[in-house]
Amino acid sequence: MPTYAVREPLVRWLSAEARLAFDALGRYRLLDVGCGEKPYRDLFAPYAAEHVGVDPVANPLAELRGPIEALPVEDASFDVVLCAQVLEHVDDPAQGVRELARVTRPGGRVLLSTHGTYVFHPAPVDHWRWTHTGLERLLRENGDWASVRVTPGAGTAASLAMLNAIYVEHVLRRTPLRFLRGGAVSAINRLGRALDRRVSLLREPRPGTLAANYHVVAERAS
Ligand SMILES: C[S@@+](CC[C@H](N)C(=O)[O-])C[C@H]1O[C@@H](n2cnc3c(N)ncnc32)[C@H](O)[C@@H]1O
């Protein structure tokens, strides 16, 4: 899969956070904002008493319909709010974050992921990209949080490798060498990860680095 540097760390992070939320909060009510196909349902199933999906478009997997900017739920009604790969698609991210804060109960938490650097991918629109400082500022300015932690999903080399792998896959798919594309994508992504493992400077957000995706844990003040 060309997008390995986004998806694999995201699944690993959400698996850990699903469990950590259970350890801190017990069995929780989970709101999945912009749930799409609810791809992380199985990760949360052992810990969530309820997994409520909300999407702004007709979606048979979503229990509720509405945009992040006006969530159709009561104040403080969820313990954990998941918002995975949605924020880059919304009209008003600041209002979206205010809504995430509003619906999360005091002491509860938001698990959010969104892109740093990525290809244009409208769903149905694609408006925003962030740096780790910009994303932290967006959260802090739009909610009463006890803490906000922003971490890159993968390092610079893995992110660059993934962006290249996307285009290598596109090109090979259109040639007689299409049978090579799985191996080529996997080799490029493995090389990126190996470089990040060896060079710590590539893993940390500092001048000169980039990240394809960020993971955010924001805890509501009690
Ligand atoms: C890339 S998909 C991600 C779906 C799912 N969260 C995942 O991680 O696979 C983007 C989702 O955001 C939803 N979306 C787009 N604009 C939105 C908005 N303003 N408010 C809430 N969700 C939105 C889309 O309907 C879609 O389900």
The ligand as an ORCA input file, in Angstrom:
! r2SCAN-3c Opt
* xyz 0 1
  C     -10.631     10.691      4.254
  S     -12.215     10.324      4.918
  C     -11.779      9.689      6.534
  C     -12.826      8.730      7.035
  C     -12.442      7.990      8.320
  N     -12.425      8.897      9.462
  C     -11.096      7.291      8.182
  O     -10.179      7.575      8.966
  O     -10.971      6.447      7.266
  C     -12.876     11.926      5.286
  C     -14.226     11.879      5.976
  O     -14.526     13.215      6.428
  C     -15.887     13.451      6.186
  N     -16.086     14.911      6.128
  C     -15.866     15.749      5.109
  N     -16.204     17.017      5.473
  C     -16.623     16.941      6.769
  C     -17.131     17.888      7.709
  N     -17.250     19.198      7.409
  N     -17.499     17.454      8.925
  C     -17.364     16.135      9.268
  N     -16.900     15.203      8.419
  C     -16.529     15.597      7.185
  C     -16.175     12.727      4.880
  O     -17.569     12.489      4.703
  C     -15.380     11.432      5.102
  O     -16.139     10.473      5.783
*
